[in-house]
């Protein structure tokens, strides 16, 4: 009747997948942002806020 032990491995696998996929997704979206002109400006602002004021 106890289902807890059986339910645990699945979320753990899903979390591991998310953890491994998230950096790829974030990296891809960041690259896409940098490829666009406004994204490049935004990237520069994010990487160096002081240079944005000049």
DADAJO-V31779 format. One record per residue. RES is the residue in one letter. PSI is psi in whole degrees, -180 to 180 (* if undefined). Layout:
RES|PSI, RES|PSI
This chain:
X|-26, X|121, X|-11, X|-52, X|-35, X|-28, X|-22, X|-46, X|-35, X|-52, X|-37, X|-43, X|-43, X|-43, X|-43, X|-41, X|-46, X|-44, X|-36, X|-30, X|-36, X|-48, X|-38, X|-45, X|-45, X|-43, X|-42, X|-43, X|-36, X|-43, X|-42, X|-39, X|-44, X|-32, X|-27, X|145, X|-49, X|-33, X|-39, X|-42, X|-44, X|-41, X|-40, X|-41, X|-42, X|-40, X|-31, X|85, X|-32, X|-36, X|-21, X|-28, X|-25, X|*
